[in-house]
Amino acid sequence: MSTERGIYDKVEDADGDLLDYTYPDIQINNGEKRKLSFESSTKSGGDDGDDDVLPAITITSVDDLSKNVEKDGGLIYKITDPVPIHLNIFFALQQALLSLSTSLAVSLLVAQVVCAEDNEDFKAKLLSSTLFMNGITTLLMVTLGIRLPLYQGATPDYVAPLLAMAELDKDRCNNTRLISVFNNSTNMTELVFPEGTDEIILQAVQGLQGSLLAAGAIHLLIGATGLVGVLLRFIGPVTIVPTILLIGIYMVKSITKFAQFHWGISLMTCAIAIILSLYLGKREMPIPVYTRKKQCHVIRYPLHQVFAILIALAVGWLLCGILTAAGVFSTDRASKDYYSRTDARTDVISRASWFYFPYPGQFGKIGFNISAFVGFFVATIVSILDSIGDYYACAATCNVPPPPAQGVNRGIAIEGFCSALSGAVGCGHATTTYGGNIGAIGLTRVGSRWVFITVALIYIVFGVIGKVSAVFITIPYPVLGGVLIVMFGVFNGVVLSNLKSVDLSSTRNLAIIGTSLLVGLMIPHWVEEYDNVIDTGNKEADDIITMILGNPNLAGGVLACFLDNTIPGTREERGIAAWETPDDTSASATTGSDYSEGYEVYNPIFYDRYKNSKILRFLPFMPNPLHHGSKERSLSHDFGRRRSLSGSAILSSTR
């Protein structure tokens, strides 16, 4: 054993009066580097007759210190860490742009449902409302909800059943198409909307408003009353996979409508996204940067991977601009490649106001559509389960304890409240947690909730500035088609990946999944192809039943849930056991050895001011003061570290 003076990285003294002590040399083996830490202790019989406070020296290997950094998840900024303002804005812009394309796609699909596919002004208002509500929901989730660094964005779960039901009435939008009219004063032919177009669009939107508001209220009650745990006892991956997969399958028709304007550009846009994110996924891009400490130097970061979809969209848009300038695309609106032009709809930018403030009731009085409500209700259940999976994924990424029940309930309640608010505003869709942004936290190593508060503010600004939404509306249709191919391709693949926890050698599981998918495709096709198959003698009842049967994820999801809960099977066989972990969450554990931060990250804002209130014990979405120092109820027993159903960060965020 050799004796030499230790090399200390950092001396941390918890007691300010211990600095006068002289510490002896430290004996170390083979010159191993050590670190000192101090813990005060006492020694009897000091010079003044009193006990002296002496330090207890703990020698920790520097190798252990590096392991602690790894246990932090490698995060540069943890959840509660403040971020310098200049870096905060940069990180927030990165997260905001990551999911912008999904919100754009969802709002355009809603416009298609309400017969506003050709109404650029209405689509700009719809996109402004979507971006605004994305910001509001994200802000409330980070400050009042579960308080994890989560982004809430528009979800296609609510739009897919509407698109399927719209196929049942193909003639509903005939009176909303642009028609050619000869203007005698200018001696020119102009394109105008038929009389009554606005009324048709507004009536469709108003029906969605009340339906989404009601579904959002149910969503809110499920979170506020703690019913989430009840749902998790009956719904597992065998139910979820067919239900969500049918959503992705039924998006094919809508995606084709965008891609058909120019298949070459659509496939090129898709190929660029795949090459950047997958073929070059393991490579890091050299980026020149300047800092005061290192001056000019080069860092490596997978920028092309994180922004694969946005880069593909920009390249496709640029190519369309070049071809437009070269005169490749026709200037005739009746031509199919006209909507590949970059100047096809630029007039919407000049017509859009600089500032537009979305508000409840902006599209008129709120109506109600029972068929839309049924579709929204099924989407609500799916969205709840998906969001819980994202909560656990985010907690694992940020290296904090699994979310306690009160945090999950509060997060679901906030999502429900904002879904209802989105319905009142007229977005036509709800919001949900985006898994892609969680993956981006792992890539950037920035998990501060302050970054996501800034993300929320950015989206609110995007929504309020009307010109921003108008610019995005002018993206050529084939470029959007290529983006949608990639996004929903990843969406379907990620949904299928949840079968990993299911025993696929079990005939029981294969029969349930296969039958549910078949019925979910077959019944809507039957209702769509054959007219008047439902005849009860009451036209309103016929329409309601027809719309319900035309909802693919309702037919497939209900059948899968029924079969999965009635056909005998073990929890391991059904895949539910893989979604569970032991109930080991302790409310008193602030920062354990396994986590970089403790359960305090889930506490509501200003919790210290009212934590002693007795009323908290009756609120399932608030921490119970009686649990302080004891076991806190967690959903981990029912759910566990469930993998997210959301798309990966590699290809941006599908949801």
Secondary structure, DSSP 4 states (H G I P E B T S, - for coil): --B-----S--B-SSGGGTTPPPPPPB-GGG--EEEEEEEEEES--TTSSPEEEEEEEEEEHHHHHHHHHHTTT-SB-TT----HHHHHHHHHHHHHHTHHHHHHHHHHHHHHTT-TT-HHHHHHHHHHHHHHHHHHHHHHHHTSS-SS--EEE-GGGTHHHHHHHTT-TTTTGGGS-EEEEETTTTEEEEEPPTTHHHHHHHHHHHHHHHHHHHHHHHHHHHHTTTHHHHHHH--HHHHHHHHHHHHHTTHHHHHHHHTT-HHHHHHHHHHHHIIIIITTT--EEEEEEETTTEEEEEEE-HHHHTHHHHHHHHHHHHHHHHHHTT-S-S-TTSGGGGGSTTSSTHHHHHS-SB----TTTTSS----HHHHHHHHHHHHHHHHHHHHHHHHHHHHTT-PPPBHHHHHHHHHHHHHHHHHHHHHT-SS-EEE-HHHHHHHHHHTB--HHHHHHHHHHHHHHHHBHHHHHHHHTS-HHHHHHHHHHHHHHHHHHHHHGGGGS-TT-HHHHHHHHHHHHHHHHHHHHHHHSTT----S-HHHHHHHHHHHT-HHHHHHHHHHHHHHHS---HHHHT-GGG------BTT-SS-TT-SS-GGGGSPTTHHHHTT-GGGGG-TTS--GGGTTSB--BGGGTT-SPPP-SPPGGG----
